[in-house]
């Protein structure tokens, strides 16, 4: 498990909480990166929901913290709704608050996703000998996220792969594929071959690492198409 809180409630019922935030990205003059607020909130939601799906969680509600200005609330909500609709979760409620007392010079938002699960992937177990590793999507950061959207792993693909039996998923963040892989398997990888830059930031979880039994190879390749990148570890 990566950046998620998992609390055992009762029997096979688990509470899962994930989140994301951003600052200096948006529509204000002094922002470092200029993007529309609906796109900003979409990617904040993306990070939180990918972390959630990696634990096999099912989103139940979303809290949005808006420091961009009260007048931008509807636009921020619109971006989250777009992400929800991509994986058939239009019914999930969105609530939260806006900072209306002070006007910030740069944009900032926070997003908390609350989910439930019957059988969460809390940690990666000892993998069987036939397990393989791959990355779905490419690591992108900053302006690349808007310029090369076709290289980002689609939420619908991540969702489907995360439900496959004995498949384990690990979202990639700002520290890159290699760092996340080492955390995923619990030891330092000695040698690895990949077409991807293993040290590059993946920004808003534009790619994920998966560990999977070889019997799923054909199905996963079909789902991810050109976004499938094997990791040859030795």
C-alpha positions in Angstrom: 0.0 0.0 0.0 1.2 3.5 -0.7 -0.4 6.8 0.5 -3.7 5.6 1.9 -5.2 5.2 5.4 -6.9 1.9 5.8 -9.0 1.3 9.0 -10.6 -2.0 9.7 -14.2 -1.3 10.8 -15.8 -4.7 11.3 -15.6 -8.1 9.7 -14.9 -7.5 6.0 -15.6 -3.8 6.1 -12.7 -1.3 5.7 -12.6 2.5 5.6 -10.1 3.9 3.1 -9.0 7.6 3.0 -6.8 9.1 0.3 -6.0 12.7 -0.7 -4.1 15.1 -2.8 -3.3 18.8 -2.9 -1.7 21.4 -5.2 -0.4 24.9 -4.9 0.8 27.4 -7.5 -1.1 25.7 -10.3 -4.2 27.3 -11.8 -5.6 30.4 -13.4 -4.0 33.1 -11.2 -1.4 35.5 -12.6 1.3 34.4 -10.1 0.8 30.6 -10.5 3.8 28.7 -11.7 1.8 26.6 -14.1 -1.3 27.9 -15.9 -4.2 25.4 -16.3 -8.0 25.7 -16.0 -9.5 25.0 -12.6 -11.5 22.1 -13.8 -8.4 20.5 -15.1 -6.6 21.2 -11.8 -9.3 19.5 -9.7 -9.6 16.6 -12.2 -5.9 15.7 -11.6 -6.2 16.2 -7.8 -9.1 13.7 -7.9 -7.1 11.4 -10.2 -4.2 11.1 -7.7 -6.6 10.3 -4.8 -8.7 7.8 -6.8 -5.7 5.9 -8.2 -4.4 5.5 -4.6 -7.9 4.3 -3.7 -8.2 1.8 -6.6 -4.7 0.4 -5.7 -6.2 -0.7 -2.4 -9.4 -2.0 -4.1 -11.4 0.7 -2.5 -14.8 2.0 -3.8 -15.2 5.8 -3.5 -18.2 6.9 -1.4 -17.7 10.7 -1.0 -15.3 13.5 -1.8 -14.3 16.6 0.2 -12.9 19.5 -1.8 -10.9 22.3 -0.2 -10.8 25.4 -2.4 -8.3 28.3 -1.9 -8.7 29.6 -5.4 -11.7 31.8 -4.7 -15.3 31.1 -3.9 -16.3 32.1 -7.5 -14.4 29.1 -8.9 -16.1 26.4 -6.8 -18.4 25.2 -9.6 -15.5 24.9 -12.0 -13.5 22.8 -9.5 -16.5 20.6 -8.9 -16.9 20.1 -12.6 -13.4 18.7 -12.9 -14.0 16.2 -10.2 -17.3 15.1 -11.8 -15.5 14.5 -15.1 -13.1 12.1 -13.3 -16.0 10.3 -11.5 -17.9 9.8 -14.8 -14.9 8.1 -16.4 -15.3 5.2 -14.1 -19.0 5.2 -13.6 -19.2 7.0 -10.3 -21.4 10.0 -11.1 -23.5 9.3 -8.0 -20.6 10.0 -5.5 -21.4 13.2 -3.5 -18.9 16.1 -3.5 -18.8 18.6 -0.6 -16.3 20.9 1.0 -15.6 24.6 1.5 -14.0 27.7 0.0 -11.7 30.2 1.6 -13.8 33.4 1.2 -12.2 35.7 3.8 -9.0 36.3 2.0 -7.9 36.4 -1.6 -4.7 34.4 -2.2 -2.3 35.4 -4.9 -1.7 31.8 -6.0 -4.1 29.0 -6.5 -4.4 26.1 -4.1 -6.7 23.1 -3.6 -6.9 20.0 -1.4 -9.1 16.9 -2.0 -9.9 14.0 0.3 -11.5 10.8 -1.0 -13.4 8.5 1.4 -14.0 4.9 0.3 -15.0 1.5 1.5 -13.6 -1.9 0.7 -14.4 -5.5 1.5 -11.0 -6.9 0.7 -8.3 -4.2 0.5 -4.8 -4.7 -0.7 -3.1 -3.4 2.5 0.4 -4.6 1.6 2.2 -6.5 -1.1 2.7 -10.1 0.0 5.6 -12.4 -0.9 5.2 -12.7 -4.6 5.1 -16.1 -6.4 7.9 -17.1 -8.8 5.8 -16.4 -11.9 5.0 -12.8 -11.0 6.0 -10.1 -13.5 6.3 -6.3 -13.3 5.2 -3.6 -15.7 4.3 0.1 -15.8 1.0 1.3 -17.3 1.3 4.8 -18.7 4.3 7.1 -18.8 5.8 9.4 -16.2 4.8 13.0 -17.0 5.0 16.2 -15.0 4.1 19.9 -15.2 3.1 21.1 -18.7 3.7 17.6 -20.1 0.5 16.4 -18.4 -1.6 18.6 -20.7 0.6 18.2 -23.8 0.8 14.4 -23.8 -2.5 13.3 -22.4 -2.6 10.2 -24.6 0.4 8.8 -22.7 -1.4 8.9 -19.4 -2.9 5.7 -18.1 -6.7 6.0 -18.3 -8.7 5.7 -15.1 -10.9 3.1 -16.6 -7.9 0.9 -17.5 -6.4 1.3 -14.0 -9.8 0.4 -12.5 -10.2 -2.7 -14.5 -6.6 -4.0 -13.9 -6.9 -3.3 -10.2 -9.8 -5.8 -9.9 -7.9 -8.7 -11.5 -7.2 -11.5 -9.1 -3.8 -11.4 -7.4 -2.7 -8.2 -9.2 -1.0 -5.6 -7.0 -0.8 -1.9 -8.0 1.4 0.9 -6.9 0.9 4.5 -8.1 3.9 6.4 -9.2 4.4 9.9 -7.7 7.0 12.7 -7.8 9.9 10.4 -6.8 9.7 8.3 -9.9 9.3 4.6 -10.8 12.5 3.3 -9.3 11.8 4.7 -5.8 8.2 3.4 -5.9 9.3 0.0 -7.1 11.8 -0.3 -4.2 9.0 0.6 -1.8 6.6 -1.8 -3.4 8.9 -4.9 -3.1 10.5 -3.8 0.1 14.1 -3.9 -1.1 16.5 -2.2 -3.5 16.3 -3.4 -7.1 19.8 -4.3 -8.2 19.3 -4.3 -12.0 16.3 -3.3 -14.1 15.6 -2.8 -17.8 12.9 -0.5 -19.1 12.2 1.9 -21.9 11.0 4.5 -19.4 12.9 7.1 -17.4 12.9 5.4 -14.0 13.9 8.5 -12.1 11.4 11.0 -13.6 8.4 12.4 -11.7 5.0 11.0 -12.7 3.3 14.2 -11.5 -0.4 13.4 -10.8 0.1 9.6 -10.9 0.2 9.5 -14.7 1.4 5.9 -14.5 1.2 2.9 -12.1 3.4 -0.1 -11.4 1.7 -3.5 -11.4 2.9 -6.9 -10.2 0.9 -9.7 -11.7 0.8 -13.5 -12.3 2.0 -14.3 -15.8 -1.4 -15.7 -16.7 -2.8 -12.1 -16.8 -0.2 -10.9 -19.3 -2.3 -11.2 -22.4 -5.4 -9.5 -20.8 -3.4 -6.7 -19.3 -1.6 -6.0 -22.6 -4.9 -5.9 -24.3 -6.4 -3.4 -21.8 -3.4 -1.1 -21.7 -2.4 -1.3 -25.4 0.6 1.0 -26.2 0.8 2.1 -22.6 2.2 -1.2 -21.4 5.9 -1.1 -20.4 7.5 -4.2 -19.0 10.0 -4.0 -16.2 12.7 -6.6 -16.5 14.1 -7.1 -13.0 17.1 -9.2 -12.1 
